[in-house]
Amino acid sequence: MKYKTVGRTGLKVSSLCLGTMLFPNDPQASRAIFAKSLDAGINFFDCANSYGGGGKSEELLGDCIAEHRCRDEIVLISKVCRPMGAHVNNQGLSRWHILREAEASLKRLKTDRIDFYFAHHYDPLTPIDETLRAFDDLQRQGKILYPAVSNWSAWRIAKALGISARESLARFELIQPMYNLVKRQAEHELFPLAESEQMGAVVFSPLASGLLTGLYGVNRSPDQGRLLQARYAERYSDSANFEIADRFTAFAQERGVAPATLAVAWAMSHPAVTAPIIGPDNVEQLQGYLDAAALDMSPSLRDEITALAIPFEYGVERTVD
C-alpha cells in the first residue's frame, strides 16, 4: 500500500479510503471487508452520521475499530449536515447541530476524536463563520483534529478559507468531491484550489455508481445495482455515458485489467487526489480495488483512458452546493 500526506496536515493516509456508507446492509461481510482492509494497509476510513440511517454505519464502524483495537492506527472521517431526526434544528451547519452531532458521532464511533470532520453539504441558512467557529471549538477541545468540507463550490470553500485566515479559525484541510471518468467537473476549480491551498482531496464515486465496472453499456445492464436506483440512474442517464462505459470496458479488457480496477486507478492518479473512496460489497471486490493501488498508471496510460471520454462541460452536480 502506498501512502500520501493530506495537504499540509502531516497525516499520512493510504492511497485508498474505505467507504462505510453501506456497512449496515451486511454487517458480517462488512466486518470481513474491514479486517482485510487493515491487513492490506488501508488506514483511511470514511463515514457520516447519516449513513445507514440513524447513525448505523458509525455504530458498526465503531464496533469494527473496537474489535481490532486499531483506533490509533487509522485516520477517521465523519460528517455533519443532513437531517438526523424530526426536530426542526436537527440538520444543517448551525452551532447547535454541529456540537450535538459531534458528541453523538463520537459515542457511536466509540472514540474520543474524529480526525477529519466534514461539513457534508452547504447550509444556506447558517453563516459560514458560525459553522467555522463551531468546528474551531471542537478542534480546540480535541474532539476533532481538522475541519473538512464536501459538496461545496470552489468559491464558497475559498471564502471559508479567507474567513478562517482573517478570524484565526481552524480551516478546511480536506475536500470531498465526486470524481470519475464521466464526472470530471472537479478538475475545473476544486482540484486547482486544493493544490493551491494545500488541501487534500478524497474523492467519491470513482466507479460512477457502477457504470465503469464493465457491467453496463449501451445494450448491457445487470438486474440489480446502484445505477438502477432512480437517483443514480438520473445522474448518468445520458446515453453518451453508456457509450463511454462501452469504450472503457473494451479498453480495460484488451489490457487484461478489470474495468473497476482501472477506473479506481485512473481516479487515484490525478495529482490532486489523496485517495478515492471505495465501497466493496465483499472481500473479492475489495481485492480488485487493492489491485488498483498496485497498478502503474503512467501519464501516457492516463491520457489514453481520459481520451475515451467526451470533453466534459462545467458541471454543478454534487461538486457544488
Buried (B, 14 or more C-beta within 10 A) or exposed (E): EEBBEBBEBEBEBBBBBBBBBBBBEEBEBBBBBBBBBBEBBBBBBBBBBBBBEBBBBBBBBBBBBEEBEBBEEBBBBBBBBBEBEEEEEBBBBBBBBBBBBBEBBBEBBBBEBBBBBBBBBBBEEBEBBBBBBBBBBBBEEEBBBBBBBBBBBBEBBBBBBEBBEEEEBBBBBBBBBBBBBBBBBBBBBBBEBBEEBEBBBBBBBBBBBBBBBBBBBEEEBEEEBBBBEEEBEEBBEEEEBBBBBBBBBBBBEEEEBBBBBBBBBBBBBBEBBBBBBBBBBEBEBBBBBBBBBEBEBEEEBBEEBBEBBEEBEEBEEBBBB
